[in-house]
Amino acid sequence: MPGLRLFEVFRFVVMEAPEEASLAAEHTDGAPPLPDHTTACCHGAAKMAILAYSLGKREINQHFTIRNAKLISFVLVVLLLVFHGVLRHYGGGDSCEWLLSTGRYLGENVWQPYGCMMHKYKSTEAKTCLADKRVAFVGDSRIRQLFYSFVKVIEPDRREDGNKHEDISFEDVESSVKVDFLWCPEANNSMKERLALWIQETSAKPDVVILGAATWSIKLHGGSSETLQQYKVNLTAIAVHLEKLAEHGEVYWILQDPVNEEALSENRKMITNQQLELYNEVAVSVLNGTKHNGRSGVKLVAASRQAALETITQSEDGLHLPESTRKVGAMLLMNSVCNKLLRPIDGSCCQTLPPLNFLQKLTACFFLGSAVIFGVLHVLGNNRHRRPVPADVESLEEKKPATAAVPLGLKAPFQALCRMGVIMGYFYLCDRADVFMKEHKFYTHSAFFIPLIYIFVLGLFYNENSKETKLLNREQTDEWKGWMQLVILIYHISGASAFVPVYMHVRVLVAAYLFQTGYGHFSFFWLKGDFGLYRVCQVLFRLNFLVLVLCVVMDRPYQFYYFVPLVTFWFVVIYGTMAMWPQILQKKANSSGMWHLAVLAKLLGLLLFICLFAFSQEFFESVFSVWPVSKLFELNGSVHEWWFRWKLDRFAVIHGMLFAFIYLVLQKRQVLSENKGELLLPPKISNLLLSLSIFSFVTYSIWASNCKTKTECNEMHPYISVVQILAFILIRNIPGYVRSIYSSFFAWFGKISLELFICQYHIWLAADTKGVLVLIPGNPSLNIIVSTFIFVCVAHEVSLITNDLAQVVIPKDVMALLRRLGFVGVLSLTVLLLSRGNQLTPGA
């Protein structure tokens, strides 16, 4: 047991403490120890604590390796699949039942159904769903309230101007939607006759029927037990007609909402919650009693009653619900009716497993074929040239091509593809198949800031001495990427984009990623001068492999994963800027200062290029809308999203390039002091820059806190984000002590930051980032721990797989690489032509 081993380590440290500690212990019996013994005691205790920390940390690392963590995560996934399968089989697995039966409020007005997400329908969506359909509401005044709320989804400006105790009609001419309210306050023969008439006259039969009644029966007859029995008899007779209507349409029975007994008028005092509960029990027993093959055609709506339990105290008359609760009821019905037709991504309730398209089937066959080949090779014992897992797998564009001492064998790539196939299966189960639950995000300050404090405490705890003390060294940039990525993850899962100050600070973090892109690539090309095709293909493969696979498996466009297109685009731009004639490297620039001016001229040209595209949105969109380039940048048939993302951080990359150029020139001229413990600059300049940096942070936070809208602040963001980035770099690097240490905790996450950012879309968040994945229902804290653990293990494994496949897919031989690029180009063009042909074919 690791715990026992740790105890043994601690006991060893105590028993084998330095001699000074033993000498100090001898003085505890008798006279006070001498001062030098006291010092020795403290010194020995300090040594003991350090040794205990080091050995304990080593013990933890020995047992809890990343390999063991991945095995645990795999077992957890299998157990969770079994758990959710059993839960659905025995506990009612239909998400429509979850939608209509139970839920809870997130905050005051956000309704969360159990286990699934409820889409908030807009007018255009409602009209599309209900086009050429007839919806009928039958019941009392509370059903009339629900009717108006439903109609307002279709026509938000609709007024509640109908006469009481009369039928009301609504029709939208544009979509041919008809919604009627039929006044029928009791479940009696009158209601039965209306239903019988619809069955006889098929032309007048509604597509959707919503009914409910009980309060008038209680009111007119004083809540007598005889009336309750008659209600049961009447409802039993009505249920026969409801089942027939449900054969060719949808029928919903609304269970009675509670009342606020204290606010009821005298003539309604007999309508008590106890009475309403008795009528609901009758309705449930009668309508569930009509089930055939375990399922009734009549759907009971109990969730709106649950919502009303928390808001009925806001009712003006104690009987009718406040408008916010009525909206919940209307959205419940809209989701139940429309989700299976429109399939909104953030409306997982009432959605079934979508059919696989051709590319998804082909990808599944490819992964299965790879698994079969791997199995055959494994059986045959082809284990030669087995490469050890690299200890430091880097991420993003700064990944260095791995140079394994031993070449990969035939088995290795198929093993990697087999692992990737299993991971993609998990992705599909999480965010496409109706296996795991999903819930809405809901922002609270505590949901964002408390986890933020936790991770920064951990990050500060795991600090180590850096191998080098140069400005923005590898360990420091990994640390930087790591903590920024963790902040962004917390930002996404907590829904903090709703809070503008947090949104603006996170926008600076995204700009900082792009700043590092410019800084890293410029530094590489300036120092190494490697403009070869192999290097370019390595970077592009590592950036895009996971996303391209997800585009096929999850059936999403490339632009959906916007950050990868963004860094890929800027890498190509940086490469083009540095590779074009004249190619200026540090070695060449050292011979003459004129070359430095030439580099600045190149950067100025790049700045003009950026300004040209940013000047006109129409020009920008016309350039990127040209086929086949448009396929890389379109989202929902438009490049507007690409324009927004590109424009928002358009200067971040060139800022990074310019900073790298200035820093490398100053470093070459030995202007900076980068030795361990030394200030980066002279004391006066250092103090001035540190003061300005802190002032910049405070000023920006005040400005962001006063932002009224995202649109207003985004206009300023491209021009001022670099100030915050430079301020952070100065604070982190000017003090020598701070520059010489780094957080190994953050650096570890920084090495897989790209994989973390992409994987979160489907296996940590849900519904394409609109919601949160729920693996452990009913326990949000445990759920976030388990889902995060699995998510991080998967991201790390994807990073290793990408590293393995990059060595196989990208050969160093130029001719072999050109042949593979030609094959990939022809294959991509064929797929694009086929997809374009399907779009142009009528009825496709």
MARMIBA-719217 format. One line per field, with one value per residue (C-alpha): residue number from 0; residue in three letters; x, y, z. Coordinates in steps of 0.5 Angstrom, whole numbers, plus 500, padded with zeros to 3 digits. Last residue first. Layout:
REM residues N
i = c(NUM,...)
aa = c(ALA,...)
px = c(X,...)
py = c(Y,...)
pz = c(Z,...)
END
This chain:
REM residues 844
i = c(843,842,841,840,839,838,837,836,835,834,833,832,831,830,829,828,827,826,825,824,823,822,821,820,819,818,817,816,815,814,813,812,811,810,809,808,807,806,805,804,803,802,801,800,799,798,797,796,795,794,793,792,791,790,789,788,787,786,785,784,783,782,781,780,779,778,777,776,775,774,773,772,771,770,769,768,767,766,765,764,763,762,761,760,759,758,757,756,755,754,753,752,751,750,749,748,747,746,745,744,743,742,741,740,739,738,737,736,735,734,733,732,731,730,729,728,727,726,725,724,723,722,721,720,719,718,717,716,715,714,713,712,711,710,709,708,707,706,705,704,703,702,701,700,699,698,697,696,695,694,693,692,691,690,689,688,687,686,685,684,683,682,681,680,679,678,677,676,675,674,673,672,671,670,669,668,667,666,665,664,663,662,661,660,659,658,657,656,655,654,653,652,651,650,649,648,647,646,645,644,643,642,641,640,639,638,637,636,635,634,633,632,631,630,629,628,627,626,625,624,623,622,621,620,619,618,617,616,615,614,613,612,611,610,609,608,607,606,605,604,603,602,601,600,599,598,597,596,595,594,593,592,591,590,589,588,587,586,585,584,583,582,581,580,579,578,577,576,575,574,573,572,571,570,569,568,567,566,565,564,563,562,561,560,559,558,557,556,555,554,553,552,551,550,549,548,547,546,545,544,543,542,541,540,539,538,537,536,535,534,533,532,531,530,529,528,527,526,525,524,523,522,521,520,519,518,517,516,515,514,513,512,511,510,509,508,507,506,505,504,503,502,501,500,499,498,497,496,495,494,493,492,491,490,489,488,487,486,485,484,483,482,481,480,479,478,477,476,475,474,473,472,471,470,469,468,467,466,465,464,463,462,461,460,459,458,457,456,455,454,453,452,451,450,449,448,447,446,445,444,443,442,441,440,439,438,437,436,435,434,433,432,431,430,429,428,427,426,425,424,423,422,421,420,419,418,417,416,415,414,413,412,411,410,409,408,407,406,405,404,403,402,401,400,399,398,397,396,395,394,393,392,391,390,389,388,387,386,385,384,383,382,381,380,379,378,377,376,375,374,373,372,371,370,369,368,367,366,365,364,363,362,361,360,359,358,357,356,355,354,353,352,351,350,349,348,347,346,345,344,343,342,341,340,339,338,337,336,335,334,333,332,331,330,329,328,327,326,325,324,323,322,321,320,319,318,317,316,315,314,313,312,311,310,309,308,307,306,305,304,303,302,301,300,299,298,297,296,295,294,293,292,291,290,289,288,287,286,285,284,283,282,281,280,279,278,277,276,275,274,273,272,271,270,269,268,267,266,265,264,263,262,261,260,259,258,257,256,255,254,253,252,251,250,249,248,247,246,245,244,243,242,241,240,239,238,237,236,235,234,233,232,231,230,229,228,227,226,225,224,223,222,221,220,219,218,217,216,215,214,213,212,211,210,209,208,207,206,205,204,203,202,201,200,199,198,197,196,195,194,193,192,191,190,189,188,187,186,185,184,183,182,181,180,179,178,177,176,175,174,173,172,171,170,169,168,167,166,165,164,163,162,161,160,159,158,157,156,155,154,153,152,151,150,149,148,147,146,145,144,143,142,141,140,139,138,137,136,135,134,133,132,131,130,129,128,127,126,125,124,123,122,121,120,119,118,117,116,115,114,113,112,111,110,109,108,107,106,105,104,103,102,101,100,99,98,97,96,95,94,93,92,91,90,89,88,87,86,85,84,83,82,81,80,79,78,77,76,75,74,73,72,71,70,69,68,67,66,65,64,63,62,61,60,59,58,57,56,55,54,53,52,51,50,49,48,47,46,45,44,43,42,41,40,39,38,37,36,35,34,33,32,31,30,29,28,27,26,25,24,23,22,21,20,19,18,17,16,15,14,13,12,11,10,9,8,7,6,5,4,3,2,1,0)
aa = c(ALA,GLY,PRO,THR,LEU,GLN,ASN,GLY,ARG,SER,LEU,LEU,LEU,VAL,THR,LEU,SER,LEU,VAL,GLY,VAL,PHE,GLY,LEU,ARG,ARG,LEU,LEU,ALA,MET,VAL,ASP,LYS,PRO,ILE,VAL,VAL,GLN,ALA,LEU,ASP,ASN,THR,ILE,LEU,SER,VAL,GLU,HIS,ALA,VAL,CYS,VAL,PHE,ILE,PHE,THR,SER,VAL,ILE,ILE,ASN,LEU,SER,PRO,ASN,GLY,PRO,ILE,LEU,VAL,LEU,VAL,GLY,LYS,THR,ASP,ALA,ALA,LEU,TRP,ILE,HIS,TYR,GLN,CYS,ILE,PHE,LEU,GLU,LEU,SER,ILE,LYS,GLY,PHE,TRP,ALA,PHE,PHE,SER,SER,TYR,ILE,SER,ARG,VAL,TYR,GLY,PRO,ILE,ASN,ARG,ILE,LEU,ILE,PHE,ALA,LEU,ILE,GLN,VAL,VAL,SER,ILE,TYR,PRO,HIS,MET,GLU,ASN,CYS,GLU,THR,LYS,THR,LYS,CYS,ASN,SER,ALA,TRP,ILE,SER,TYR,THR,VAL,PHE,SER,PHE,ILE,SER,LEU,SER,LEU,LEU,LEU,ASN,SER,ILE,LYS,PRO,PRO,LEU,LEU,LEU,GLU,GLY,LYS,ASN,GLU,SER,LEU,VAL,GLN,ARG,LYS,GLN,LEU,VAL,LEU,TYR,ILE,PHE,ALA,PHE,LEU,MET,GLY,HIS,ILE,VAL,ALA,PHE,ARG,ASP,LEU,LYS,TRP,ARG,PHE,TRP,TRP,GLU,HIS,VAL,SER,GLY,ASN,LEU,GLU,PHE,LEU,LYS,SER,VAL,PRO,TRP,VAL,SER,PHE,VAL,SER,GLU,PHE,PHE,GLU,GLN,SER,PHE,ALA,PHE,LEU,CYS,ILE,PHE,LEU,LEU,LEU,GLY,LEU,LEU,LYS,ALA,LEU,VAL,ALA,LEU,HIS,TRP,MET,GLY,SER,SER,ASN,ALA,LYS,LYS,GLN,LEU,ILE,GLN,PRO,TRP,MET,ALA,MET,THR,GLY,TYR,ILE,VAL,VAL,PHE,TRP,PHE,THR,VAL,LEU,PRO,VAL,PHE,TYR,TYR,PHE,GLN,TYR,PRO,ARG,ASP,MET,VAL,VAL,CYS,LEU,VAL,LEU,VAL,LEU,PHE,ASN,LEU,ARG,PHE,LEU,VAL,GLN,CYS,VAL,ARG,TYR,LEU,GLY,PHE,ASP,GLY,LYS,LEU,TRP,PHE,PHE,SER,PHE,HIS,GLY,TYR,GLY,THR,GLN,PHE,LEU,TYR,ALA,ALA,VAL,LEU,VAL,ARG,VAL,HIS,MET,TYR,VAL,PRO,VAL,PHE,ALA,SER,ALA,GLY,SER,ILE,HIS,TYR,ILE,LEU,ILE,VAL,LEU,GLN,MET,TRP,GLY,LYS,TRP,GLU,ASP,THR,GLN,GLU,ARG,ASN,LEU,LEU,LYS,THR,GLU,LYS,SER,ASN,GLU,ASN,TYR,PHE,LEU,GLY,LEU,VAL,PHE,ILE,TYR,ILE,LEU,PRO,ILE,PHE,PHE,ALA,SER,HIS,THR,TYR,PHE,LYS,HIS,GLU,LYS,MET,PHE,VAL,ASP,ALA,ARG,ASP,CYS,LEU,TYR,PHE,TYR,GLY,MET,ILE,VAL,GLY,MET,ARG,CYS,LEU,ALA,GLN,PHE,PRO,ALA,LYS,LEU,GLY,LEU,PRO,VAL,ALA,ALA,THR,ALA,PRO,LYS,LYS,GLU,GLU,LEU,SER,GLU,VAL,ASP,ALA,PRO,VAL,PRO,ARG,ARG,HIS,ARG,ASN,ASN,GLY,LEU,VAL,HIS,LEU,VAL,GLY,PHE,ILE,VAL,ALA,SER,GLY,LEU,PHE,PHE,CYS,ALA,THR,LEU,LYS,GLN,LEU,PHE,ASN,LEU,PRO,PRO,LEU,THR,GLN,CYS,CYS,SER,GLY,ASP,ILE,PRO,ARG,LEU,LEU,LYS,ASN,CYS,VAL,SER,ASN,MET,LEU,LEU,MET,ALA,GLY,VAL,LYS,ARG,THR,SER,GLU,PRO,LEU,HIS,LEU,GLY,ASP,GLU,SER,GLN,THR,ILE,THR,GLU,LEU,ALA,ALA,GLN,ARG,SER,ALA,ALA,VAL,LEU,LYS,VAL,GLY,SER,ARG,GLY,ASN,HIS,LYS,THR,GLY,ASN,LEU,VAL,SER,VAL,ALA,VAL,GLU,ASN,TYR,LEU,GLU,LEU,GLN,GLN,ASN,THR,ILE,MET,LYS,ARG,ASN,GLU,SER,LEU,ALA,GLU,GLU,ASN,VAL,PRO,ASP,GLN,LEU,ILE,TRP,TYR,VAL,GLU,GLY,HIS,GLU,ALA,LEU,LYS,GLU,LEU,HIS,VAL,ALA,ILE,ALA,THR,LEU,ASN,VAL,LYS,TYR,GLN,GLN,LEU,THR,GLU,SER,SER,GLY,GLY,HIS,LEU,LYS,ILE,SER,TRP,THR,ALA,ALA,GLY,LEU,ILE,VAL,VAL,ASP,PRO,LYS,ALA,SER,THR,GLU,GLN,ILE,TRP,LEU,ALA,LEU,ARG,GLU,LYS,MET,SER,ASN,ASN,ALA,GLU,PRO,CYS,TRP,LEU,PHE,ASP,VAL,LYS,VAL,SER,SER,GLU,VAL,ASP,GLU,PHE,SER,ILE,ASP,GLU,HIS,LYS,ASN,GLY,ASP,GLU,ARG,ARG,ASP,PRO,GLU,ILE,VAL,LYS,VAL,PHE,SER,TYR,PHE,LEU,GLN,ARG,ILE,ARG,SER,ASP,GLY,VAL,PHE,ALA,VAL,ARG,LYS,ASP,ALA,LEU,CYS,THR,LYS,ALA,GLU,THR,SER,LYS,TYR,LYS,HIS,MET,MET,CYS,GLY,TYR,PRO,GLN,TRP,VAL,ASN,GLU,GLY,LEU,TYR,ARG,GLY,THR,SER,LEU,LEU,TRP,GLU,CYS,SER,ASP,GLY,GLY,GLY,TYR,HIS,ARG,LEU,VAL,GLY,HIS,PHE,VAL,LEU,LEU,LEU,VAL,VAL,LEU,VAL,PHE,SER,ILE,LEU,LYS,ALA,ASN,ARG,ILE,THR,PHE,HIS,GLN,ASN,ILE,GLU,ARG,LYS,GLY,LEU,SER,TYR,ALA,LEU,ILE,ALA,MET,LYS,ALA,ALA,GLY,HIS,CYS,CYS,ALA,THR,THR,HIS,ASP,PRO,LEU,PRO,PRO,ALA,GLY,ASP,THR,HIS,GLU,ALA,ALA,LEU,SER,ALA,GLU,GLU,PRO,ALA,GLU,MET,VAL,VAL,PHE,ARG,PHE,VAL,GLU,PHE,LEU,ARG,LEU,GLY,PRO,MET)
px = c(442,435,438,446,450,452,453,458,461,462,465,470,472,474,477,481,483,485,490,493,494,497,502,504,506,510,513,515,518,522,525,527,526,519,513,508,512,515,509,505,509,509,501,500,504,500,494,496,497,490,487,490,488,480,480,482,478,472,473,474,468,464,466,464,458,455,448,450,457,459,456,459,458,455,455,463,461,455,459,465,470,470,468,471,476,480,482,485,488,491,494,496,500,507,504,500,507,510,504,506,513,513,519,525,531,527,524,531,533,528,527,524,517,515,518,514,507,508,510,503,499,502,500,493,492,491,488,483,480,475,474,472,466,463,464,459,459,467,468,471,476,478,480,483,487,489,492,496,499,501,504,508,510,513,517,519,522,525,529,531,534,537,540,537,535,537,542,540,542,546,541,544,542,546,550,550,547,542,540,539,535,531,529,528,524,519,518,516,511,508,507,503,499,497,491,488,481,481,483,477,472,474,474,467,464,467,460,457,455,463,467,475,478,473,473,480,477,473,474,471,477,479,471,471,477,475,468,471,475,481,483,486,490,492,495,499,501,504,507,511,513,516,520,522,524,528,532,534,537,541,543,547,552,556,552,546,548,549,543,539,536,533,532,528,522,523,522,515,513,514,511,505,505,505,500,495,496,496,489,486,488,485,478,476,470,474,475,468,465,463,465,469,471,473,476,481,483,483,488,493,493,498,503,502,503,509,512,510,514,520,521,520,526,526,531,535,537,537,532,528,527,527,521,517,518,516,510,507,508,504,499,499,499,493,489,491,489,482,482,482,477,472,473,471,465,462,458,464,465,461,464,467,470,473,476,479,482,485,488,491,494,497,500,502,506,510,512,514,518,521,523,527,523,529,535,536,537,536,530,530,523,516,511,507,506,503,498,496,495,491,486,486,483,478,475,475,471,465,465,464,458,456,452,454,448,448,450,449,453,450,446,452,455,459,461,460,464,470,470,470,476,480,479,481,487,490,489,492,498,499,499,504,508,508,512,518,520,527,532,535,529,529,523,522,521,515,514,508,504,506,512,513,518,520,519,516,521,521,520,525,523,516,513,511,506,501,502,503,496,493,496,493,486,487,489,483,478,481,480,473,471,474,470,464,465,466,460,455,453,446,445,443,437,435,429,434,441,439,445,447,440,437,432,427,428,429,422,417,420,424,418,414,420,421,413,414,420,417,411,416,419,412,410,404,397,394,397,394,400,405,412,411,409,417,420,415,413,419,417,410,414,418,411,409,406,407,401,403,404,410,412,409,403,402,394,395,401,395,390,395,399,392,390,396,396,389,391,397,392,388,394,396,390,384,379,381,379,373,376,382,389,395,396,395,401,399,402,402,397,400,400,398,402,399,404,401,399,398,398,390,388,392,388,381,382,385,378,374,379,380,372,372,378,375,369,373,376,369,366,372,370,374,369,365,366,373,376,373,376,383,383,385,391,391,397,395,400,399,392,386,382,383,382,375,373,379,378,371,372,377,372,367,372,373,365,364,369,376,374,376,375,377,380,387,389,396,396,403,402,410,408,401,402,396,393,386,383,377,373,373,377,377,384,389,395,399,404,411,415,411,413,416,410,405,408,408,400,398,402,397,391,393,393,386,383,384,386,392,392,398,397,402,404,411,412,419,421,417,420,427,425,422,428,428,432,435,434,440,440,441,436,433,436,432,436,431,434,441,441,434,432,430,425,419,419,426,428,422,425,432,429,433,428,432,433,436,438,442,445,448,450,454,457,459,462,466,469,471,474,478,481,482,486,490,492,494,498,502,502,506,503,507,514,512,509,515,519,515,516,523,524,519,522,529,527,523,529,534,530,529,537,538,533,536,543,541,539,545,549,545,546,541,536,538,535,531,531,538,539,534,539,544,540,538,545,547,542,536,536,530,526,527,526,519,517,519,516,509,510,510,504,500,503,500)
py = c(532,534,538,536,542,540,533,535,539,534,529,535,536,528,528,534,531,525,528,532,527,523,528,530,522,523,529,526,520,525,529,523,525,521,525,519,514,519,524,517,516,524,524,518,521,527,523,519,526,528,522,522,529,527,521,525,531,527,523,530,534,528,527,535,535,529,527,524,521,521,528,532,539,544,548,546,541,538,536,539,534,529,533,540,539,534,540,545,539,537,543,544,538,540,546,541,538,546,548,542,543,550,554,557,561,567,568,569,573,578,581,575,574,581,583,577,579,586,584,580,586,591,586,586,593,594,588,588,595,593,587,592,595,588,584,589,594,594,597,591,590,598,596,590,593,599,594,590,596,599,592,593,600,598,592,597,602,597,594,600,603,596,595,589,582,582,577,570,566,569,572,579,583,588,582,584,577,578,585,582,576,580,585,580,575,582,583,576,576,583,580,574,578,583,580,577,579,580,573,570,575,573,566,566,570,565,563,556,554,555,556,557,550,549,556,555,550,554,562,564,566,572,575,574,579,584,584,585,591,594,588,585,591,592,585,585,592,589,583,589,592,585,585,592,590,584,588,594,588,586,593,592,588,581,579,579,573,569,571,569,573,570,575,573,569,564,569,572,565,561,567,566,559,559,564,560,554,558,560,554,550,555,555,548,549,552,544,543,538,530,528,522,526,533,529,526,533,536,531,531,538,542,536,535,542,542,536,538,545,541,536,541,545,552,551,557,555,562,566,560,558,565,567,560,561,568,568,562,565,571,567,564,570,573,567,569,576,574,570,577,580,574,575,582,580,575,571,568,565,558,554,549,554,559,553,550,557,558,551,553,559,555,550,555,559,553,551,557,557,550,552,559,565,570,565,562,555,548,551,550,547,549,544,548,554,550,547,553,556,550,551,558,558,552,557,563,560,556,561,567,563,561,556,551,546,539,532,525,519,514,518,517,524,527,522,516,519,521,514,511,516,514,507,508,512,506,502,507,508,500,500,505,501,494,495,497,504,506,506,512,516,523,526,533,538,541,548,549,546,541,537,530,530,523,519,513,507,505,497,496,489,486,482,476,473,474,482,482,479,484,490,488,487,494,497,494,496,504,504,501,506,511,509,509,516,518,515,518,515,515,520,516,519,526,527,531,533,540,544,541,542,536,540,534,530,536,539,536,535,541,545,542,543,550,552,549,553,559,558,558,565,568,567,561,562,560,564,570,574,568,569,564,559,559,553,548,551,548,541,542,544,537,533,533,526,523,519,514,509,505,498,494,498,503,505,504,509,514,512,511,518,522,519,521,528,528,526,531,537,536,536,542,545,548,549,556,558,562,566,568,564,568,563,557,558,553,547,545,540,534,536,531,531,527,527,525,519,513,519,520,513,513,520,517,511,516,520,514,513,520,521,515,518,525,521,518,525,528,523,525,532,538,543,541,547,549,541,540,547,545,539,540,538,537,538,536,535,534,536,532,537,533,526,528,522,522,529,529,524,528,534,529,527,534,535,529,531,532,539,546,546,552,550,554,553,553,553,554,555,558,565,565,564,562,563,561,562,559,562,562,568,573,573,579,576,579,576,580,574,570,563,562,567,562,557,562,564,556,555,561,558,551,555,558,551,545,543,546,544,544,544,543,546,548,547,545,551,556,554,555,562,564,562,555,555,548,543,539,532,528,531,537,544,550,557,562,563,560,553,550,543,537,532,528,531,532,525,522,525,522,515,511,509,506,499,499,507,506,499,502,508,503,499,505,508,501,501,508,507,502,506,511,507,504,511,513,507,509,517,514,513,508,511,518,518,515,520,526,522,522,529,532,527,529,537,536,532,537,543,539,538,546,547,542,545,552,549,546,552,556,551,546,547,543,536,532,535,536,529,531,536,531,527,533,534,527,528,524,516,514,520,520,512,513,518,513,508,512,513,506,505,510,507,500)
pz = c(397,394,388,387,389,396,394,389,394,398,393,390,397,399,392,393,400,397,392,397,402,396,394,401,401,395,397,404,400,396,402,406,413,413,416,417,422,426,427,429,435,437,436,440,446,446,445,451,455,453,455,462,463,461,465,472,470,469,476,480,476,478,485,486,482,486,483,477,476,469,467,462,462,457,451,449,443,447,453,457,459,454,448,447,453,448,444,450,453,447,446,453,453,455,459,464,466,466,471,476,475,477,476,479,476,474,480,484,478,479,472,469,471,473,466,462,466,464,457,456,460,455,449,450,449,442,440,446,445,440,444,450,447,444,450,453,459,461,468,471,465,466,473,471,466,471,476,471,468,475,477,470,471,478,475,469,474,479,474,470,477,479,472,468,468,476,478,482,476,471,465,466,459,455,452,445,443,449,446,439,442,446,440,435,440,442,435,433,439,438,430,433,438,433,430,436,436,428,427,432,429,421,423,426,420,415,413,412,419,420,414,415,412,407,405,402,397,394,395,402,405,400,400,408,408,403,406,413,411,414,418,412,410,417,417,411,413,420,415,411,418,420,414,414,421,419,414,419,423,416,416,422,419,420,426,422,417,423,426,420,415,409,403,400,403,409,415,412,409,416,420,416,415,423,423,420,424,430,428,425,431,436,432,433,430,424,422,421,425,424,431,428,422,425,431,426,423,430,433,427,426,431,431,423,422,426,423,416,417,420,414,409,411,413,418,420,427,431,427,425,432,435,430,431,439,439,434,437,444,442,440,447,450,446,449,456,454,452,459,462,458,459,467,467,462,467,462,459,466,464,470,465,460,465,469,463,461,468,467,460,462,468,463,458,462,466,459,457,464,463,456,458,457,459,461,467,465,469,473,480,482,485,486,492,488,482,488,491,484,482,489,488,481,483,488,483,478,481,487,482,480,472,470,465,463,464,460,462,459,454,448,443,440,446,451,447,441,445,448,441,439,445,443,436,438,442,436,431,436,436,429,429,433,430,424,429,431,430,436,438,437,435,437,433,437,439,440,435,440,445,448,450,455,458,451,451,450,443,441,435,435,438,432,437,431,436,437,429,429,434,431,424,427,431,425,421,427,426,419,419,424,420,414,418,420,413,411,416,422,424,430,437,440,442,447,452,449,447,447,440,437,434,429,429,435,439,437,441,448,447,446,451,457,454,455,462,464,461,465,471,469,468,475,476,477,484,490,487,485,485,488,493,487,485,488,488,481,478,481,478,471,472,472,465,464,457,454,449,455,455,458,453,453,458,460,467,467,465,471,476,475,474,481,484,481,484,491,490,489,495,499,496,498,493,499,500,493,494,500,495,495,498,504,500,495,490,487,480,477,473,465,461,454,448,441,435,431,436,441,439,440,447,449,447,452,457,457,460,466,467,468,473,477,477,479,485,487,487,492,496,497,495,496,489,485,487,487,480,478,480,477,469,465,457,452,445,439,432,433,429,425,418,422,424,428,433,434,435,441,444,444,447,453,455,455,459,465,466,468,466,459,455,448,447,440,436,429,425,418,418,415,417,424,427,434,437,444,447,452,460,460,454,450,451,453,448,443,442,443,437,437,444,446,443,449,454,452,452,459,462,458,462,468,467,465,460,453,449,442,437,430,425,418,421,428,428,423,427,433,431,428,434,439,443,449,449,455,457,460,466,470,467,469,469,469,473,480,480,477,478,479,475,474,470,463,461,465,461,455,456,456,460,466,472,470,463,464,470,468,462,466,471,465,462,468,470,463,464,471,468,463,468,473,467,465,472,472,466,469,475,482,485,484,484,491,493,490,493,500,499,497,503,508,506,507,513,516,514,517,523,523,523,528,533,531,532,539,540,539,544,549,551,557,563,564,559,553,552,549,543,541,540,536,531,530,528,522,523,521,526,524,516,516,520,515,509,513,513,506,505,509,505,498,500)
END
